[in-house]
């Protein structure tokens, strides 16, 4: 049996249109399996967030996991959001034309923790009111 791809995993954990407590645990285990979040895994977190955005019954810990995971991708190497990381995050947030509450929380966390943020992310920060 072939290992489930990240895309298949994202589709499976969001098939009911929400992220419940059990799905949060599964996402945490899969994304942090090696102790590091790479760009592909950060992208899957954005995919999941996009699929469940607006669901009233997402588990409260989903936002924390999303923010922690994407921030880990951006900041774990040097506490800076470099041009590649800023471009990736800006593209993912701007892609649907909407900055949702989880993305605002992510941007606020990056502002709080990063020692520097590349200019590519500045327009998205401004759009989010940060």
Phi, psi and omega in degrees: 000128181288146178292140179296128177289164177299322179295318178295320178300312180301318180295319182293315185285350179243013185299336178264007175081013181211166174241110178268182182302315180297319179294321177302315179298318179294318179296313180303313182297319183286314185290322184260018184305322181258007178080007183220142177251116178264179184296322179298319179290322175298321179297321178295322176299318176295319179301313180298314180301316179298323182289330185250003179304128179095349177291126184289338187248027170297144178294140183304333181283351178298313181302315180299317180294316178302309182298312182299316183294312181290323177296323177298317176303313187283326193249344189296335182279325186205009181062022176236146173262102183280181185298319180292316179294316179297317179298316178300310182296317179299316179297317181293320180287319183282344186304325181256004178075005184229135173256104184277174186297326178291322178291323175298317179298320176298311181299320178296320178295319177297317177299320182291318189263331187285140175280338172203151180229126180299148183301337180300336182268348184301316179297326179289321176300317180295318179298328179277357180079024181249000000 
